């Protein structure tokens, strides 16, 4: 079951819409984590089209696990375990936050969260409901889950009729959509959830979808927009920053899954979300500590100047925008459960469960965190000003272990750094 609104926005002018290029085909294998074709970062695509930011550590096709996760002896993250680690539960923290033990999920959320992705996921609603039932997350009603087809771009304007987008022939973008809606809803189950599907992953089509998401979230009284996609920085990116200025909307974007900066994460009008690793006792599953994820993106923007909310770290970033701003679990080896029944591999019955990682996990979960916090800032700048001012208040976990960047040249250290920004969330306060 899916509820769909067809949206045509003919008055939105784009700054420099580029042609769509063919998706990279095939699968990459790196350190036992599979990189889907949609997440392959081709530097030539900067300014033209975006890629997703996730990898798959493991799938459970062909195994007799019909009951679904969590499974004894496997300590990958559930909505309840993430809520436990980040202290989003209303009860005292359960010692160890073992995913096989904790069951209390985050329960907040209001107004709206919009997920902007490319292509169409025909299983979005059914997968979301199955995921929610599996982990005991509040089920979303058809009225509160709306799939929206955004118009496409031509000649720099969003004028292509908003018909149902095609599916991604690689299946990678459908995996991104499943991840985004499941984890945004898990963190803010009380919020109305929009899945805004762009006609393709070209810049023009994606920014048409952002323009639609702006209108939808604003009409619900404000909220958050999450963009788990990105690309390398390019000179004309500053012309797109205006898309992230709708009053009452706070924007989040993945910082990327490789060293360096990317866009839209580098926009000063977007909260750049980096990645951490969660360490657990391999025998008991008990939470040990959180450190940075070495493959997370971060660094100095090539084109964006330092925003006012980063004036306090000018000794680190100089006159440039620094990323990320915040972080949360993204390492695929400490990844999260995702249900994705699009293009199931052989033997994947009755449901296809995967372990996903990447900063694509962190962006929608942070959007959900902030929505559930209930403050609803007037803008992204206002939200970031509050986050940076509160960074030393005890409402964040300052990640001080690890390194990142090219040649692992950045160190996680006390205070803001290029690996994890101001750190990961703790409580709803200060968000």
Buried (B, 14 or more C-beta within 10 A) or exposed (E): EBEBEEBBBEEBEBBBBBEBBEBBEEEEEEEEBBBBBBBBBEEEBBBBBBBBBBBBBBBBBEEEBEEBBBBEEBBBBBBBBBBBBBBBBEEEBBEBBBBBBBBBBBBBBBBBBBBBBBBBBBBBBBBBBBBBEBBEBBEBEEEBBBBBBBBBBBEBBBBBEBEEBEBBEBBBBBBBBBBBBBBBBBBBBBBBBBBBBBBBBBBBBBBBBBBBBBBBBBEBEBBBBBBBBBBBBBEBBBEBBEBBBBEBBBBBBBBBBBBBBBBBBBBBBBBBBBBBBBBBEEEEBBBEEBBBBBBBBBBBBBBBEBBEBBEBBEEBBEEBBBBBBBBBBBBBBBBBBBBBBBBBEEEBEEBBBBBBBBBBBBBBBBBBBBBBBBBBBEBBBBBBBBBBEBBEEEBBBBBBBBBBBEEEEBBBBEBBBBBBBBBBBBBBEBB
